[in-house]
């Protein structure tokens, strides 16, 4: 089992490309890099790109890279057993991290049209232009119309206004057509999907993605729900599990790196909240012990 740890980051650092060097002013900010105040503070890949927790998303990115001879994982779904497990935060941080690769073209799609949060995380909540949900009502909407550009090499398709008629959205041919267009246009497409056990939307989306990461919450998601989520997604579509929200501190030689990474961080109250993200391939639809 591989295990990585994320720490809640202060909002002090701005996005930096993969091949840029960290500054040495103790904040983690690159020179002349703009801080975007409307971004959610948990987007560590933007606010603290040289922090320990941001490194864990780079490890996750590396895990998703195909091995020699393996099929490419170009369109990724991010789901969870239930609401509140951290799937949207994971989806946005992973998408930003993929965009840090030189020359990468990355698209993030909010596929949770019932309870969309991607736009709010990225400071786009005030944008009232059509989103993914509008494609069911207007078949003439194309991908270019739906895409919002950001300043950190990431394009975004928000869900738009929340809708209770999600079945109509995903039962139409338009979402599949848009995802195929995205596959031709972008190197990586990340889709934030609804919780797999609460609504049937993931089962529609599954036909268009290459695989899912399942985000589960430490001390919160019952083991049975994790097993049910793995079964619902299916072994052939499950890429791994992201274990989110573990508040235990690092121990052993890993704990020694806290000071190293702390050089690039600031904390107003010196309190720390740890997220631990062990991920691994699921076996036969059940969580590994």
Buried (B, 14 or more C-beta within 10 A) or exposed (E): EEBBBBBBBBBBBBBBBBEBEBBEEEBBBBEEBEBBEEBBBBBBBBBBBBBBBBBBBBBBBEBBEEEEEEEEBBBBBBBBBBEEBBBBBBBBBBBBBBBBBEEBBBBBBBBBBBBBBBBBBBBBBEBEEBBBBBBBBEEEBEBEEBBBEBEBBBBBBBBBEEBEEBBEBBEBEBBBBBBEBBBEBBBBBBBBBBBBBBBBBBEBBBEBBBBBBBBBBBEBBEEEBBBBBBBBBBEEBBBBBBBBBBEEEBEEEEEEEBEEBBEBBBEEEEEBEBBBBBBBEBEEBBBEE
